[in-house]
Amino acid sequence: MSLSYSHTHTFTPTILQDLFLSVDWSSGHYPEKLVVAMQNFKTVISAWDSDKLIGMICAMDDGIMNAYVHYLLVRPEYQGKGVGKTLVQMVREKYKDYLRIVVVAYNKEIPFYEHCGFTKSEDASPMFITELWT
């Protein structure tokens, strides 16, 4: 395993579709939209095993105070090997002078995010208007 990390915003639809569907995310059914989304995110950090996209984290921010992690995904066969944690650390470093970094975590992922330094809000819940099913 030869891992590397990149700050590219340029991906093919096929490579994004393959990654997103590997974790059963419905957005993988819209690969052309994902290509545009990656170009529009302020921050995209991708993880690679040679030429295979194995994970990524994407964030948007207000330029000074708040950053929001929208995507963090790692192929199942690479989970538990530190890839996700490294991606989170890279985002934390980029936004180290910001006052808040936010992530909306599915309940089963809360322990991972807590391990990475996030805390669960006791008085707030994520809300959505969405056409996606995951």
Rosetta constraint file for C-alpha pairs under 8 A:
AtomPair CA 1 CA 49 HARMONIC 6.21 0.50
AtomPair CA 1 CA 50 HARMONIC 7.88 0.50
AtomPair CA 2 CA 48 HARMONIC 7.92 0.50
AtomPair CA 2 CA 49 HARMONIC 5.30 0.50
AtomPair CA 2 CA 50 HARMONIC 5.93 0.50
AtomPair CA 3 CA 47 HARMONIC 6.87 0.50
AtomPair CA 3 CA 48 HARMONIC 5.49 0.50
AtomPair CA 3 CA 49 HARMONIC 4.68 0.50
AtomPair CA 3 CA 50 HARMONIC 6.67 0.50
AtomPair CA 4 CA 47 HARMONIC 5.87 0.50
AtomPair CA 4 CA 48 HARMONIC 5.25 0.50
AtomPair CA 4 CA 49 HARMONIC 6.60 0.50
AtomPair CA 4 CA 50 HARMONIC 7.48 0.50
AtomPair CA 5 CA 45 HARMONIC 6.69 0.50
AtomPair CA 5 CA 46 HARMONIC 5.53 0.50
AtomPair CA 5 CA 47 HARMONIC 4.60 0.50
AtomPair CA 5 CA 48 HARMONIC 6.14 0.50
AtomPair CA 6 CA 45 HARMONIC 5.56 0.50
AtomPair CA 6 CA 46 HARMONIC 5.22 0.50
AtomPair CA 6 CA 47 HARMONIC 6.59 0.50
AtomPair CA 6 CA 48 HARMONIC 7.87 0.50
AtomPair CA 7 CA 43 HARMONIC 7.57 0.50
AtomPair CA 7 CA 44 HARMONIC 5.70 0.50
AtomPair CA 7 CA 45 HARMONIC 4.70 0.50
AtomPair CA 7 CA 46 HARMONIC 6.45 0.50
AtomPair CA 8 CA 44 HARMONIC 6.66 0.50
AtomPair CA 8 CA 45 HARMONIC 6.93 0.50
AtomPair CA 8 CA 46 HARMONIC 7.34 0.50
AtomPair CA 9 CA 38 HARMONIC 5.41 0.50
AtomPair CA 9 CA 39 HARMONIC 5.11 0.50
AtomPair CA 9 CA 41 HARMONIC 7.95 0.50
AtomPair CA 9 CA 44 HARMONIC 6.16 0.50
AtomPair CA 10 CA 35 HARMONIC 7.24 0.50
AtomPair CA 10 CA 38 HARMONIC 7.05 0.50
AtomPair CA 10 CA 39 HARMONIC 6.57 0.50
AtomPair CA 11 CA 15 HARMONIC 6.74 0.50
AtomPair CA 11 CA 16 HARMONIC 6.78 0.50
AtomPair CA 11 CA 35 HARMONIC 6.19 0.50
AtomPair CA 11 CA 38 HARMONIC 7.77 0.50
AtomPair CA 12 CA 16 HARMONIC 6.51 0.50
AtomPair CA 12 CA 35 HARMONIC 6.72 0.50
AtomPair CA 13 CA 17 HARMONIC 5.99 0.50
AtomPair CA 13 CA 31 HARMONIC 4.71 0.50
AtomPair CA 13 CA 32 HARMONIC 5.52 0.50
AtomPair CA 13 CA 34 HARMONIC 7.20 0.50
AtomPair CA 13 CA 35 HARMONIC 5.99 0.50
AtomPair CA 14 CA 18 HARMONIC 6.05 0.50
AtomPair CA 14 CA 31 HARMONIC 6.86 0.50
AtomPair CA 15 CA 19 HARMONIC 6.37 0.50
AtomPair CA 15 CA 53 HARMONIC 6.93 0.50
AtomPair CA 16 CA 20 HARMONIC 6.10 0.50
AtomPair CA 16 CA 28 HARMONIC 7.01 0.50
AtomPair CA 16 CA 31 HARMONIC 6.25 0.50
AtomPair CA 16 CA 34 HARMONIC 6.99 0.50
AtomPair CA 16 CA 35 HARMONIC 7.45 0.50
AtomPair CA 17 CA 21 HARMONIC 5.91 0.50
AtomPair CA 17 CA 28 HARMONIC 4.60 0.50
AtomPair CA 17 CA 29 HARMONIC 6.71 0.50
AtomPair CA 17 CA 30 HARMONIC 7.46 0.50
AtomPair CA 17 CA 31 HARMONIC 5.23 0.50
AtomPair CA 18 CA 22 HARMONIC 6.04 0.50
AtomPair CA 18 CA 28 HARMONIC 7.29 0.50
AtomPair CA 19 CA 23 HARMONIC 7.10 0.50
AtomPair CA 19 CA 28 HARMONIC 7.62 0.50
AtomPair CA 19 CA 53 HARMONIC 6.83 0.50
AtomPair CA 19 CA 54 HARMONIC 6.73 0.50
AtomPair CA 19 CA 55 HARMONIC 7.18 0.50
AtomPair CA 19 CA 74 HARMONIC 7.76 0.50
AtomPair CA 19 CA 75 HARMONIC 6.53 0.50
AtomPair CA 20 CA 24 HARMONIC 6.51 0.50
AtomPair CA 20 CA 25 HARMONIC 5.42 0.50
AtomPair CA 20 CA 26 HARMONIC 7.61 0.50
AtomPair CA 20 CA 27 HARMONIC 6.87 0.50
AtomPair CA 20 CA 28 HARMONIC 4.70 0.50
AtomPair CA 20 CA 73 HARMONIC 7.54 0.50
AtomPair CA 21 CA 25 HARMONIC 5.50 0.50
AtomPair CA 21 CA 26 HARMONIC 7.10 0.50
AtomPair CA 21 CA 27 HARMONIC 7.98 0.50
AtomPair CA 21 CA 28 HARMONIC 5.15 0.50
AtomPair CA 21 CA 29 HARMONIC 7.57 0.50
AtomPair CA 22 CA 75 HARMONIC 5.93 0.50
AtomPair CA 22 CA 76 HARMONIC 7.06 0.50
AtomPair CA 23 CA 73 HARMONIC 7.37 0.50
AtomPair CA 23 CA 74 HARMONIC 7.52 0.50
AtomPair CA 23 CA 75 HARMONIC 6.31 0.50
AtomPair CA 23 CA 76 HARMONIC 6.65 0.50
AtomPair CA 24 CA 28 HARMONIC 7.79 0.50
AtomPair CA 24 CA 134 HARMONIC 7.72 0.50
AtomPair CA 25 CA 134 HARMONIC 5.52 0.50
AtomPair CA 26 CA 30 HARMONIC 7.90 0.50
AtomPair CA 26 CA 132 HARMONIC 6.06 0.50
AtomPair CA 26 CA 133 HARMONIC 6.12 0.50
AtomPair CA 26 CA 134 HARMONIC 5.54 0.50
AtomPair CA 27 CA 31 HARMONIC 7.41 0.50
AtomPair CA 27 CA 34 HARMONIC 7.46 0.50
AtomPair CA 27 CA 132 HARMONIC 6.81 0.50
AtomPair CA 27 CA 134 HARMONIC 7.81 0.50
AtomPair CA 28 CA 34 HARMONIC 7.64 0.50
AtomPair CA 30 CA 34 HARMONIC 6.37 0.50
AtomPair CA 31 CA 35 HARMONIC 6.32 0.50
AtomPair CA 32 CA 36 HARMONIC 6.70 0.50
AtomPair CA 33 CA 37 HARMONIC 6.11 0.50
AtomPair CA 34 CA 38 HARMONIC 6.10 0.50
AtomPair CA 35 CA 39 HARMONIC 6.55 0.50
AtomPair CA 36 CA 40 HARMONIC 6.32 0.50
AtomPair CA 37 CA 41 HARMONIC 6.22 0.50
AtomPair CA 38 CA 44 HARMONIC 6.86 0.50
AtomPair CA 38 CA 58 HARMONIC 7.70 0.50
AtomPair CA 41 CA 58 HARMONIC 6.58 0.50
AtomPair CA 41 CA 59 HARMONIC 6.29 0.50
AtomPair CA 41 CA 60 HARMONIC 5.75 0.50
AtomPair CA 42 CA 58 HARMONIC 7.79 0.50
AtomPair CA 42 CA 59 HARMONIC 6.28 0.50
AtomPair CA 42 CA 60 HARMONIC 5.15 0.50
AtomPair CA 42 CA 61 HARMONIC 6.98 0.50
AtomPair CA 43 CA 57 HARMONIC 7.95 0.50
AtomPair CA 43 CA 58 HARMONIC 5.48 0.50
AtomPair CA 43 CA 59 HARMONIC 5.05 0.50
AtomPair CA 43 CA 60 HARMONIC 6.34 0.50
AtomPair CA 44 CA 56 HARMONIC 7.07 0.50
AtomPair CA 44 CA 57 HARMONIC 5.87 0.50
AtomPair CA 44 CA 58 HARMONIC 4.51 0.50
AtomPair CA 44 CA 59 HARMONIC 6.66 0.50
AtomPair CA 45 CA 56 HARMONIC 5.58 0.50
AtomPair CA 45 CA 57 HARMONIC 5.43 0.50
AtomPair CA 45 CA 58 HARMONIC 6.53 0.50
AtomPair CA 45 CA 87 HARMONIC 6.97 0.50
AtomPair CA 46 CA 53 HARMONIC 7.14 0.50
AtomPair CA 46 CA 54 HARMONIC 7.72 0.50
AtomPair CA 46 CA 55 HARMONIC 5.75 0.50
AtomPair CA 46 CA 56 HARMONIC 4.16 0.50
AtomPair CA 46 CA 57 HARMONIC 6.50 0.50
AtomPair CA 46 CA 87 HARMONIC 7.83 0.50
AtomPair CA 47 CA 53 HARMONIC 6.10 0.50
AtomPair CA 47 CA 54 HARMONIC 5.58 0.50
AtomPair CA 47 CA 55 HARMONIC 4.89 0.50
AtomPair CA 47 CA 56 HARMONIC 5.81 0.50
AtomPair CA 47 CA 83 HARMONIC 7.28 0.50
AtomPair CA 47 CA 87 HARMONIC 7.78 0.50
AtomPair CA 48 CA 52 HARMONIC 5.42 0.50
AtomPair CA 48 CA 53 HARMONIC 4.69 0.50
AtomPair CA 48 CA 54 HARMONIC 5.37 0.50
AtomPair CA 48 CA 55 HARMONIC 7.04 0.50
AtomPair CA 49 CA 53 HARMONIC 6.65 0.50
AtomPair CA 49 CA 54 HARMONIC 6.55 0.50
AtomPair CA 54 CA 74 HARMONIC 5.74 0.50
AtomPair CA 54 CA 75 HARMONIC 5.36 0.50
AtomPair CA 54 CA 78 HARMONIC 7.12 0.50
AtomPair CA 55 CA 72 HARMONIC 7.41 0.50
AtomPair CA 55 CA 73 HARMONIC 5.35 0.50
AtomPair CA 55 CA 74 HARMONIC 4.06 0.50
AtomPair CA 55 CA 75 HARMONIC 6.15 0.50
AtomPair CA 55 CA 83 HARMONIC 7.34 0.50
AtomPair CA 55 CA 84 HARMONIC 7.42 0.50
AtomPair CA 56 CA 71 HARMONIC 7.21 0.50
AtomPair CA 56 CA 72 HARMONIC 5.67 0.50
AtomPair CA 56 CA 73 HARMONIC 5.65 0.50
AtomPair CA 56 CA 74 HARMONIC 6.65 0.50
AtomPair CA 56 CA 84 HARMONIC 7.98 0.50
AtomPair CA 56 CA 87 HARMONIC 7.06 0.50
AtomPair CA 57 CA 69 HARMONIC 7.18 0.50
AtomPair CA 57 CA 70 HARMONIC 7.57 0.50
AtomPair CA 57 CA 71 HARMONIC 5.23 0.50
AtomPair CA 57 CA 72 HARMONIC 4.31 0.50
AtomPair CA 57 CA 73 HARMONIC 6.68 0.50
AtomPair CA 57 CA 87 HARMONIC 6.23 0.50
AtomPair CA 57 CA 88 HARMONIC 7.39 0.50
AtomPair CA 57 CA 91 HARMONIC 7.93 0.50
AtomPair CA 58 CA 69 HARMONIC 5.86 0.50
AtomPair CA 58 CA 70 HARMONIC 5.73 0.50
AtomPair CA 58 CA 71 HARMONIC 5.04 0.50
AtomPair CA 58 CA 72 HARMONIC 6.64 0.50
AtomPair CA 59 CA 67 HARMONIC 6.58 0.50
AtomPair CA 59 CA 68 HARMONIC 5.36 0.50
AtomPair CA 59 CA 69 HARMONIC 4.26 0.50
AtomPair CA 59 CA 70 HARMONIC 5.53 0.50
AtomPair CA 59 CA 71 HARMONIC 7.13 0.50
AtomPair CA 59 CA 91 HARMONIC 7.95 0.50
AtomPair CA 60 CA 67 HARMONIC 5.68 0.50
AtomPair CA 60 CA 68 HARMONIC 5.37 0.50
AtomPair CA 60 CA 69 HARMONIC 6.67 0.50
AtomPair CA 60 CA 70 HARMONIC 7.43 0.50
AtomPair CA 61 CA 65 HARMONIC 7.76 0.50
AtomPair CA 61 CA 66 HARMONIC 5.63 0.50
AtomPair CA 61 CA 67 HARMONIC 4.11 0.50
AtomPair CA 61 CA 68 HARMONIC 6.08 0.50
AtomPair CA 62 CA 66 HARMONIC 5.75 0.50
AtomPair CA 62 CA 67 HARMONIC 6.65 0.50
AtomPair CA 64 CA 97 HARMONIC 7.82 0.50
AtomPair CA 64 CA 98 HARMONIC 5.89 0.50
AtomPair CA 65 CA 97 HARMONIC 7.87 0.50
AtomPair CA 65 CA 98 HARMONIC 4.57 0.50
AtomPair CA 65 CA 99 HARMONIC 5.02 0.50
AtomPair CA 65 CA 100 HARMONIC 6.37 0.50
AtomPair CA 66 CA 98 HARMONIC 5.99 0.50
AtomPair CA 66 CA 99 HARMONIC 6.15 0.50
AtomPair CA 66 CA 100 HARMONIC 4.93 0.50
AtomPair CA 66 CA 101 HARMONIC 5.91 0.50
AtomPair CA 66 CA 102 HARMONIC 7.61 0.50
AtomPair CA 67 CA 95 HARMONIC 7.22 0.50
AtomPair CA 67 CA 98 HARMONIC 7.35 0.50
AtomPair CA 67 CA 100 HARMONIC 6.34 0.50
AtomPair CA 67 CA 101 HARMONIC 4.75 0.50
AtomPair CA 67 CA 102 HARMONIC 6.22 0.50
AtomPair CA 68 CA 101 HARMONIC 5.71 0.50
AtomPair CA 68 CA 102 HARMONIC 4.70 0.50
AtomPair CA 68 CA 103 HARMONIC 5.96 0.50
AtomPair CA 69 CA 101 HARMONIC 7.22 0.50
AtomPair CA 69 CA 102 HARMONIC 6.07 0.50
AtomPair CA 69 CA 103 HARMONIC 5.07 0.50
AtomPair CA 69 CA 104 HARMONIC 7.77 0.50
AtomPair CA 70 CA 103 HARMONIC 6.70 0.50
AtomPair CA 70 CA 104 HARMONIC 7.56 0.50
AtomPair CA 72 CA 84 HARMONIC 7.26 0.50
AtomPair CA 73 CA 84 HARMONIC 7.23 0.50
AtomPair CA 74 CA 78 HARMONIC 6.46 0.50
AtomPair CA 74 CA 79 HARMONIC 6.07 0.50
AtomPair CA 74 CA 83 HARMONIC 7.16 0.50
AtomPair CA 74 CA 84 HARMONIC 6.39 0.50
AtomPair CA 75 CA 79 HARMONIC 6.41 0.50
AtomPair CA 78 CA 83 HARMONIC 7.13 0.50
AtomPair CA 79 CA 83 HARMONIC 6.94 0.50
AtomPair CA 79 CA 84 HARMONIC 7.27 0.50
AtomPair CA 82 CA 86 HARMONIC 6.01 0.50
AtomPair CA 83 CA 87 HARMONIC 6.28 0.50
AtomPair CA 84 CA 88 HARMONIC 6.25 0.50
AtomPair CA 85 CA 89 HARMONIC 6.13 0.50
AtomPair CA 85 CA 116 HARMONIC 6.50 0.50
AtomPair CA 86 CA 90 HARMONIC 6.18 0.50
AtomPair CA 87 CA 91 HARMONIC 6.41 0.50
AtomPair CA 88 CA 92 HARMONIC 6.09 0.50
AtomPair CA 88 CA 116 HARMONIC 7.07 0.50
AtomPair CA 89 CA 93 HARMONIC 6.10 0.50
AtomPair CA 89 CA 116 HARMONIC 7.72 0.50
AtomPair CA 90 CA 94 HARMONIC 6.27 0.50
AtomPair CA 91 CA 95 HARMONIC 6.16 0.50
AtomPair CA 92 CA 96 HARMONIC 5.58 0.50
AtomPair CA 92 CA 101 HARMONIC 7.79 0.50
AtomPair CA 95 CA 101 HARMONIC 7.58 0.50
AtomPair CA 104 CA 126 HARMONIC 6.56 0.50
AtomPair CA 105 CA 109 HARMONIC 5.94 0.50
AtomPair CA 105 CA 110 HARMONIC 5.99 0.50
AtomPair CA 105 CA 113 HARMONIC 7.59 0.50
AtomPair CA 106 CA 110 HARMONIC 6.65 0.50
AtomPair CA 109 CA 113 HARMONIC 6.57 0.50
AtomPair CA 110 CA 114 HARMONIC 6.06 0.50
AtomPair CA 110 CA 120 HARMONIC 7.65 0.50
AtomPair CA 111 CA 115 HARMONIC 6.09 0.50
AtomPair CA 112 CA 116 HARMONIC 6.44 0.50
AtomPair CA 113 CA 117 HARMONIC 6.47 0.50
AtomPair CA 113 CA 118 HARMONIC 5.47 0.50
AtomPair CA 113 CA 119 HARMONIC 7.71 0.50
AtomPair CA 114 CA 118 HARMONIC 4.73 0.50
AtomPair CA 114 CA 119 HARMONIC 5.72 0.50
AtomPair CA 114 CA 120 HARMONIC 7.61 0.50
AtomPair CA 121 CA 125 HARMONIC 7.58 0.50
